Amino acid sequence: MLRAPRRTAASVAAVLLALTAAACDTADEPAGRSGGSAGPRPAELSVDWTRPVSALNARVTPTADGYVVAGSGVTALGKDGSVRWTQDVDAKCAASEPNAAGDVAVTHGRKCQTVSLVDGVTGELRWTVRIPLVSKRYDSGGMALGLGERALTLVQFCGQVTRLAVADGSRLGVIAPHDRKCANEADSDGRTLAVWHDPVDASTPDDHGTGWIPQTDGEGAFALYDVDSGKQLWHRAAGRRGGDLRPGAVVSSDPLVLALTERGHTTLRRFTRDDPTPGVAIGRQLDAYAGSAFTALGVAGDVLVGSTTSPGDVRSGARLYAFDLATGEQLWSRQVQEPGTNLLVRTVAGVDADGVVVATSDAQRRSGDDEGRTWLHRWDLRTGEDSGVMGVVPQPSSALALDGDAVLLGTADEIRRVTLPDADPEVTAPQAEPAWQDGDVRDVADCLAVSDRSLHLLALDASRDLPAPIDCHWSETAEPSYSSRDLWVDVTVARPTPAAGDQEARTATEAAEEVVRQLVAEAPGRTGNRVELELAPARPVDGLGDEAWAVSAADLSGSIGADTAGYLVVRVRNVVVVAQYAGGFDVGYRHAAPPPLGQVEDGLLLVAREALASYGLDLGADPARPADGDRAAAPDVCALLDRDARGAGLLEKTVITRSGVNPRVSSCAWTEAGDEADDLTAHAYAVDGSRFSGADATATAAAIHAASVYDARRVKGLGDRADLLASDATVAEDGYANSRRELWLRKGNLLVNIDYSRWGAGLGRSTEDTVLRLARKVLRAG
């Protein structure tokens, strides 16, 4: 059984309001403007029945003997549209999908703590119970419901899962009791329950449910349970760092598809109920940190069709994706509601073996008495292309559900059922026909063209063996810990727009030019999870595409980490590609140095080139990289300073930059064991000239040096520029003193950063002498 989509009343209301607005806005439009009038005429379909039940705030679900309409109350309709019963219980908190018997569970009352079961036969409240809060201080009372045949699961605050008997509401126990760390997570579709177990141990803070989850080494586990029996089906161990499970993790129970998060990456995978071994990755990677989920619209012919639930609803404004469950391949992707087509409002009824059933409302009034029509048509299951029209019914309406060979449509005032004949491939559904010009690109935007080479240049190596992210945001956070690398790719295929009000008509290229103007008007707003580096507004770059704008920046500091960031906007014809990157680390001894700035620029240029090439467009030659006596390699500080560090008792060594990755950077850290320990971090960076700014290597190094320095005094006679931060502090509690010195040094295009911290009284002068001596040693080697 496939769980029906989580559909919000707000999304249904938005579709119905859009239909009303489109009908009003187009009263004077000429017939045929929206297409669909040429060629064979569509069949006129009769409406089986109409019932005055508002669909404005309702969710309609087919059952074995009718339909359940959940809105401000719950109503059961028969197959003939007769009202079997109505229950006025206020279900504004949450309502479950009906089980096979038609029962519906609702939460209501103060803090949504009251749970009631509506009997599917009589419509009466079979029982009502009140569920205690998990935390009186932090728990708001909201619960997610999963209704089976014999048991109801309540996913409470902190991932606690409570089970109630469907028969009488009696307690069946708790599957996943909350712990002090508030780290358990769970999701249920009424048949299957998935749980992330993160057990309490000695490292767990006693915060009693604040929701703060510290990064903890050790072992957690994903577990799968049968809802009705409460039996654990399987258990799979996973590292506690990066293990996660979001609402919507149970995508489908038949076949079993789960969305689990490991090491910060959420992938859809096929499982079985008796084996925890994950199958092939299905389709695209989800955004683990934004908490986005994949809502299935249906499975047919081993094809899964659905959408991310954020932004938009799976039936209306969202983009649909179709994935082959056998191979994991993405078969197609298509926007439900095309941008700028307010004359046509599309909604999706559902999926069956013949394809996706779509309702397109043509809101034009062809005469004074014509309120418009709703076209019922199909998209091919494996290609996503239009495959024929089944017919039209009067009045604009929104698709609510697919029930075998019938579709349920809704307006603000009523629900109606229409039996569907076979689709006629000779009849085409109405579609917007903008005033395209020769050379305009009309394809759907996507980011699948980004290659392993681009990801490698941007140090996103953990992502190379994973599916492309569904939101075109590649993210590696805490891989390793205390580091992050993020790549965002946005592709806009601009459309021509007609004149409207005071706005003149624009060609697709003119619309794309306006997109670029908006993108470069202000400084880029995105930063990585641990990257605090802010970018200035982008500047024009000559020779790239029809126009290009870019900016990049970096800083370097052993005390606060190192950051690199870049932003590139390129337009060719009516296609605009934005590629943005942010990478950094904030603890020097965690193996996490980001790639150097020149490599980031090369990676973003390659990303833009690949994205444009997927549309048959050419970026042009990369800008030349200025040199100015460019130093090609950095001194190997790991080998150069190792004896000095060990002589100071710093025996734990970490090579931050892997050998052979890039000869322009070298970073190492040495430390003692314990919390209050001496430590030394050293960086050397032979800076490239910038393709983005046109600055040579020396000027680029000077800019990075200036961005890195804070609270420092000038040191003369050391390279071209040297700045030193001095900090001597005493911990008040125990009188223990710390002396720290950090030096930033530039000579030509070589940057050197050394950060040395020692514990003990009166060590400031010797700490400073050591830092200056090590810096001179690096300069001599360079």
N, C-alpha and C positions, 0 to 999 in steps of 0.2 A: 504494500500500500504506500503510495506516495503522498506525503504531507501536502496539503493545499498551501498556496503561497501565503505568507504573512502579509496581509493587505490592510492598509490603514484606511480609516474613514476619511481622513484628510485627502488621500490620493484619489479616492472615488469622487469626493466633492469637487476636487480640482478639475477632473475630467468633465463632469457634468456642467460645471460652471463655464468651462471652456467651450463646450458645445453651445450653450445658451449665448455666450458672447459672440461666437463665430456666426451664429444665425443672425444676430442683431447687426453685426458689423458688415455683413455682406448682402443686405437686403436689396441693394441696387446693382449688384454685380450681374453682368451678362451671363446667360446660360453657357455652359461648356468651358468656363474659365479654369475649372479644376481638373479637366480631363475626364475620361471615362465615357464621353458621349459619342466618340467615333467607333465604327465597327459594329459588330452584333450587339443587340440590346440585352441587358441582363434580365433574367426572369424575375417577375414580381412574386415575392413570397408572401404567403399568408401567415398571420400571427395565430398560433394555437390558442393562446389565452392571454389575458391581461389582468393583472391584479393591482389595486391601488395601494401598493406597499412601496414607500419611498426607498430608492437605492442611494440617496444622497449620503447617508451615513451607515451603509449596510455592507456586510460581507455575505455572499450567497455561496452555499456549499451543497452540491448534490449529495443525496443519501440514497439508500436502497429503495425507498418508497416515496421520495419527494425531494424537498429542498429545505434547508435551514437558513433562515435569514437572521443574522445577528447584527443588531444596530443599537438603538437606545433600549430595546428589549430583544426578545428572541421569539421568532415566529416560524412555525413549520407549515409548509405548503405541500399538498399532494402533487402527484405527477400531473393531475388535471388542473392545477392551480388553486384548488380549494384550500381554504385556511383550515388546517387540522387543529391547531391551537396557537395561542399567543400567551407568552409569559412576560410580564412587565417588569421583572427584576432589573434593576439598574446595573447594566454590565459595562459601565464606562471604564472600569479599571482594566479588565481583561476578560476575554471569552475564549474558550478552547475551540478547536475544530471538533465537530461532532464525531462520535465514534460510530461503529457500524449499526448500533441500535438507535442512532439519532440523538443520544444524550449529549448535553452541552454543559460544561462546567464554567462557572463565572466567578470572578472575584469582585467584591463590592464593599461598600461601607467605609467607615473611618480607616484611613491608612490602607485600604484595600485588603484588610485582614480577614474579611468574611468570605468563605467559599461555599457556594451552593451548587447543587447538581439539578439541572432541569431534565425531567424524565422525557425521553424521546417519544413515548407513546401518548402520555396524557398531557404533557406540558407543565405539570405541577412540579413544585420543588420537592424532590425526593428527600433531601436532607440539607441542612445548613450547619456549618461548623466555623469556629473562629480559630485562626492559627496564631500562636504567640509570635512576637517579634524575636528575631535572632539577637538583635542588639537594641536595647531601648534608646540608646544614644544615637546610633548611626543608621539603623534600619528604617527605611521609609515605608516598608510594608509591601512593596510591589513584588509579585510572583509571576513566573512563567508557568503555563499550564500545559501538561501533556496527558491527554485523556485516552486511556485504553479501554478494553472491554471489561476488565475486572479491577483495574487500579488507575488512580490518578496521581501523577507526579507533580509536585510543587517545587520548582527551583527557587529557593529563597535567597536572601542576602548572604554573601560570602560563599555561595555555591552549595549551601545545605539543601539536600534533596529529601523531602518528606513525602511519604506515600500514604494515600487514603484509599479505602475500599469504595468502589463504585456503588456497591449495593446499599451501604448504610453510612458511609463517611467515617467509619472507624479507622483509627490509626493503624497502619501496617508497618510502622517503623521508619527509621531514617537511614538512607543508603550512604549518604556522604555528609556526616556531621561537620559543621563549620569548625575551623581551628582558629587559634589566636592570630595567625598570620593572615587570615581571610584570603587564602590562596586557592582554595578549591573552586572549580568552575564546572558547570554542567549544562546540558541541553537535551531536550526530549521532543519527539514528534508524536508521542502517544503510544508508540510501539517499541521504540528503541531509546535507551537512555545512555548518553555518553558522558563520562566524568573525567576530569583531570584531578588526580589526587596529588596533593603536595603536603606530605605529612609534617607534623610538628616534630622538631628535634631541639637540641640544646641551643641552636642558633636562632630559633624562632623568637622574635620580639613579643613581649606581652602587651600588644597594642589593642587587643579585644575588638577587632573589627573596624579599624580605620580605613582599611583598603590598601594600606601601604605594603607592597610585596618586595622585600629586599632580594637582591640577587644572591642565591644560595647554592653552593655546590652540593652534590649528592644526587639521590635518585628519587624521582617521582614516577607517576604511572598514568597512562590512559587506560580506562576500563570501560567495558561495554556491558549493559544490563538489559534484560528483558523487562519491560514495564509491568506487564501483568503478573508475572511470577516473582519479580524482584531478584531473579537469579543472575549471578555474574556470568556472562557469556565468555569473556576473555579479559586478559590483563596483559598490558605491554609496558615494560619498564622504559623510561626515558629520562634524560638528564633534567634536573630541576631548572637549570638555566635555559631559558627560552621555551620551556614547555608551556603550552597555553591552549585554551579551548573557549571559543566565543559562542554567544547565542547564534543559532543557525548552523552549528557544527554537524548536526544530523541533517544532511541535505536530503537524503532519501533512505527509506528502510527497505524498499524492494525495487531495484537492487540497492544494496547497502552502500551508500556513498557518504563519507565523512570528510569534514574539513578540519584538520588538526594542525596545530602550530608547533613546530620544532625549530629551535634556534632562530626564532624570529621570522620564519617563513611558513605561511599557511597555504597548503595545497589540497586540492580535492583528490581523493583517492578512493578506489573501490576496495571494499573489504568483504569478508563473509562473517556470519554470526558465530562461526566456530573456529576462526583462525585470525589472530591479531596481525598477521603479516600484511603490510599494505601492498596493494596492487600498483599498476602504472599510474603516474600522475595524470590527472584528467584536466585538459584545457589549460587554464591560466592560474597563476599564483594570485592569492588575495592579499589585501593590505592588512598585515597582522596587527599593526600598531594603531590604525584607525578603527579597527574592530569591524570592518565591513564583512558581510556574509554573502553567500550565494544562495538565492532562493530559487528552487526548482519550480518550473512551470509545468513540467511533465516529462515522462520518459516513454519513448515509443521506438520500436525497432532498434534497440540498443543505442539510441541517441538521447542525450540529456539536453533539454532546453531550459534556460533560465536566465537570471540576471543577478547582478549585485543589488542588494536592497538599498544601497545608499550611493548616489542620490537617486531619487525617483522610485516609482512603484513598478513592480515587475510587469504589470499589465498595460501601463500607459507610457510615461515619458522615458522609460529606461531603454538601454541597449540590450537586446537579446543576444545570447551566445548559444551555439549548438556544438556539443562535444560528442565524439564517438567514444562510447564507454569501453569498447574493446581495445582501441589503440591509444586513447587519451587525446587524439588529435582534435584541434578546433576545426569544425567543418565550415562555420560561417558566423558572422556577426552582423547585426542589422539594428539600426535605430528604429524604435517603434514610432515615435512622433518626430518627424523630420523638422529641423529648426526653420522658423519663418513660414510655416504652412498653416496659418490659423484658419484657412478656408476648409481644411480637412483635419479631423481629429481621429486618430487611430487608437484602438485599444485591442488587447489580445484576449480571446476567450479561453484558449487552452491548446493542448497538443494531443494528437492521436496518430494512428499509423499512417494517415494520409497527409499529415503535415500540421502546420500551425494555423489555427482558425483566427482570422483577424476581422474586426469590424471597423470600417472606415466611414465616418459620418460626413457626408457632403452637406454642409450647412447652408448652401446657397438657396435662395428662394427663386425658383424659375418663373414664378408668377405670383400674383398677390395672395393666392391661397396655398402655395407650395411652401411648406416649412423645411424642406430638405429631406434627405433620405439617409439610410444606413446601408452600406454595401457590405455583404458578407463574402469573404474570399479567403484563399489559402496561400501560405508560403510553403514551398517545398521543404520537406523535413531535412534533407541532406545538403541542399544548396542554399536555402533561404530565399530563393527567387520566387516571384509571383508565379503561381501555377494554375490560376483560374478563379472565376467568380461563381458563387453558388446562387446569388440573387440579391435583391434589394428589398427593404421594407421601409415604410414611410416613417418620417420623423428621425431626427438625430438621436442617437442613444449610445450608451457605453456598454461594452461587453462585460458581463459579470461572471459567467461560468460556461463551461462546455460539459454537456451531459449526453454522452453517446452521440446520437445523430441529431441532437438539438442544442441550440445555444440560448442562454438567458441574457436578455438585454435589459438595461435599466435607464430610467430618466429620473428627474427629481421627484416625480409623482407616482411612478409605477414600475412594475417589473413585468416583462412579457417573455413568452417562450416561442421560439421559432424552430420548426423542424428543417433540417438542412438536407437538400438534395446533393448529388454529386456536383463537383465544380466543373464549369465549362471553360476549358483552356483557351477558347477563342474570344472570351470576354475579358477585358482588362478592368481592374479597379481604378477609380480616379486617383490621380497623383498630381502633385504640383509640378508645373513645367516652367521653371524660371527662364529668364531670357539669357540662356547660355551663349557664349561666343566661341568661335573657333580657338582651340588651344586651351580652353578652360578645363581644369581637372574636375571630375564629378564623382570620384570614388569616395568610399567611406574612409575616414581617418583611422589610423591604427599605428601601433608602435612595434609590431612583430619583427620588423627588419633589423632591429638592433642586434649586432653580432657578438659572439664570444670575444672577438678581438677588441671591440669597444669596451666591453665589461672588464677585460683584463687591463686595458690601459687605465681605467678608472678604479682599479683595485677591488672590483666587485667579483672576485674569483669564486666565492661561495655561490653566487647566483648563476654561474655559467652552466651548471648541470640541472637547473630548475626551470620550470616554465616561465615565460614572460609574464610579468604582473598585469592583472586585468585593468589596473588604473595607470599603467605606464610609469610606475614609481618603483624603481629598484632600490631596496633598502637593506643594508647589513648593519644592524645595531647590536652592540655588545658581541661582535665577532671579530677580534677578541673583545673581552670586556673593556669598558671605558673607551670605546671607539665607535665611530659611525661613518658610513659612506652612503650617500644618497644620490641617485640620478633620477631626475624628472624629465619626461619627454612628452610634449604636447604638440599634436598635429591638428591644424585647423585647415579645412578645405572650405574656403569662403564661397558663398553663393551670391548670385546677382539678386538685388532687392528692388522691388517696384517702388514708385513714388508713393508716399503716405504722409498726408498732412503737409507740414512744412519741409519734410525731408524729400530730397530729390532722388530719383532712381539712380542706382549704382550698379556698375558691372561687377562681376566676381572679383576681378583684379582690384578695382577701387575699394571693394569691401575688405579685401585682404590688406590693402595699404592702411586702411583705418584700424584694423586689428593690430598691425605693427606699431602705429602711432600710440595706441593705448598701452601696448606692452613696454615701450621704451620711455613713456612719459615720466615714470617714477623709478626709483631704485627697486631691484628685485626683492620680493618679500620673503622668499623661502630660505630657511637655513636648516641644516641637519639637526639630528637629535642632540648632538653634543657640540655643534659648531656655532660659535657666537660671532664669527666674522661677518660683517655687513658689507655688501657690495654697493658701489656707487652706481648712478645711472649708466646704462650702456652707451657706448660711443659707436659711430659708424665705422664699418670695416669695408674698405674698397675691394672690389673684385669678386665678392662672394654672392652668387645668385643674382637676383634683380636688386636686392638690397639686403644688408646685414648689419646687425648691431651686436656688440659684445663688450664684456667686462670680465676681469678676473682679478683675484687678490689672494694673498697668503700671509700668514704670520708664523713665527717660530719662537717657541719658548719652552724651556725644560720644566718650568713650574706650572704652566697652565696648558701645556700641550701645543700641538701644531695644527693649523687649519689650512686647507686650500679650497677655493671656491671659484666657480666660473659660470657665466650666463651668456648664451648665444641665441640670437633671434635671426632667422634667415627666411626670406620670402623669394619664391620662384613662382611667377604667374599668380595664381590665386591660392597657393599652398603656403602656409606659414608653419615653420618648425621652430619650436622652442626647446633647447636642451640646457638643463641647469644641473650643476653638481655642487655638493658640499661634502667635504671629508675632513675628519680630524680625530685627535685623541687627546685625553686630558690627564692621563697618568703615564709618565714616560716609560715605565718599565713593563708595559703590557703588550709588546709586539704589535704596535698599531699605527706606525707612521703612515700618513696619507701619501699618495703619489705627489711628486713635485709639480709645480705650477705649469711648466711647459707640457708635461705629460697630460695634465687635465685638459689643457687647451686642445691638444691633439685628439684626445678622446671625444670631446664635445664636437669637434669638426667632423670626426668620423661618424658619430651618431647622426648628425644632421645630413651628412652625405648619404648614409644608408636609408634614412627615412625618405628623403627626396627621390632616391633611386627607385624605391618601391612604387612610386607614381610615374616613373619614366622621366624624371627631371634630373638635371645636373647641377650640382653645387658650384662647379668651377674649381680652379686650382686653389689650394690652400695658400694663404698669405705667407710671404717669406718670413723666416725667423731672423731678426737682427742679431748680430753677434758681438761686435766690439771687443776683440781679443778674448773671446769666450773661453773660460776654463772648463774643460769637458768633464772632469771627474773631481769628486770630493776626496780629501784624505780619509783613509780608513781609521776613524776614531776608535773603533772597537779594538783594533790591534795596537794602535799608537798609544793609547792611554791605559791599557789593561794593567801593565806593571805598576803604574802610579796608583791606580785604584786599589789593587790588591795590597800594595804597600801601606795604604791607609786603612786596611782591614775590611775593605768592601769586597767580599768574596763571592756574592751572588750576582752574576752577570747576566744581562739580557740583551741580545742583539735585536734592536727594534726594527731595523730595516734588514730584510732578508738578503743574503749574499746574492749578487747577480741580478737583482730586480731592476735597479737603476743605478749606474755608477755616479750619478750626480748627487745622491744623498747617502749619508752614513750617520746612523744614530745608535747609541748604546747607553745602557744604564747599569750602574753597579750599586748595591745596597747591602746593608747588614740585615740580619734577621731581627724581628721584633717590631713593636709599634713605634718606639722612640729610637730610631736608628739613623746613622749617617747614610747619606745617599748622594750619588753623583750621576748627572745626566749630561751627555754631550751630543751635539748635532753639528754636522758639517753639510753644507748645501752649496753646490756649484750651480748657480742660477742660470736658466736659459733666458734669452731675449723673448719678448712676448709677441706672438702672432696677433693677439687681440688689440693691444694698445699701440704696437709698433715701436715700443721702447726697447733699447738694446739691453744686453745682459747686465751691464753695470747699473744702468738706470732702474731696471726691474729689481735688482738686488737692493738698491737703495730704498725703493718703495717698500719692500718686504721688511727691511730693517726698521724703517720708521714705524710701520704698523705693529711691530713686535715689542718695541721698547715701552716700558712704563715705569714710573717712579724711580728713574735712574739718573745718575750724574755722568757727565762726559769724562772719558779717560783719554788723555792725550798721548801721542807717540805710539799708538798701537793700531796698525792697519790704516785704512782711510777714515774709519769712524768706529769708535768703541764707546759703549755705555754700560755702566755698572749699577746694579741694584744692591743695596746693602740693608740687611735686616738683622737686628740683634734683639731677641725677645726673651723674657723670663716668664715661665708658666707660673702663675700666681699660686696654684694649689700646692706645688711641691718645691718651688724655687729653682727648678731645673731650667737651664738656659739653652737657647738655640741660636746659632749663628749661621746665616745663609747669605751667599753671594751668587748673583747671576750676572753673567756678562754676555752682551750682544756685540759682535765684532764683524765688520765688513772690510774686505780688501778686494778691490775690483768687483768681480761678480761672485766672490766666495763669501758665504755667511758662516759664522761660527757662533754657536750658543753653548755656554757651559753653565750649569746650575749645580751648586755644591752646598749641602746642608750638613751641619755637624752639631751634636749635642754635647754641652759642657760649658763651663763658665770661662769667659775671657778668650774665646777662640776666634773672635771676629777678624783680627789682623792676620793670623796665620791662614784662615780660610780664604781671605782675599788674596794673599800672596800665592796660594796654591792655584786658585782660579786663573790668575794672570800668567803664572808659569805654564800651566797646561795650554792656555790659549796661544802663547808664543810657540809652544812645541807644535801645535797643529799648523800654525802659519808657516813654520820652517819646513814642515813636511809637504805643505801645499806648493 
